[in-house]
Amino acid sequence: MSRNIPNIPSYAERLQTAAKAKQALLEKNRATAQANDAQSAERQAAQLEAEKARQIRKAERKEANRVAAERRDAERAAEKARKASAVAEKRARQEAERAAQAEAEAALKRDQKAARDAKYAARKSRQK
C-alpha cells in the first residue's frame, strides 16, 4: 500500500525533517537571543547611566537644599540678632528717657523747694 502513495514520507524521513526543523528553530532562537543580549546589554548600560545621573542630580539637590537651609538659618539668626539689638536699644533709650525725666523732675522739685524756701525766708526776714 505504501508503494501506491508516492508522497508519504517514511518514518525515518519524518524524524530527519523534525530534527532539521528543531535545529533551525534552535539556530533562530540563538540568533535572536544574541541580538537580544546585545540590546539587553545596551539597555542595561543606558539604565546604569540613567541611574548614575539620577543619583548625581539627587546629590546636587540634597546639597542645594542643605546650602539653602544653612542660608535660611543664617538669615533667621541675623534677623533674630537684629531684633534683639533693636529691643535692647529701645530699652536703653527708654531707660535713658526715664532717667532724664526723673532727673528733670528732681531738679524741678529742688528749684521749687529753693524758691519756696526763699519765699519763706523773705517773709520771715520782713517779720523781724
Secondary structure by P-SEA (a helix, b strand, c coil): ccccccccccaaaaaaaaaaaaaaaaaaaaaaaaaaaaaaaaaaaaaaaaaaaaaaaaaaaaaaaaaaaaaaaaaaaaaaaaaaaaaaaaaaaaaaaaaaaaaaaaaaaaaaaaaaaaaaaaaaaaac
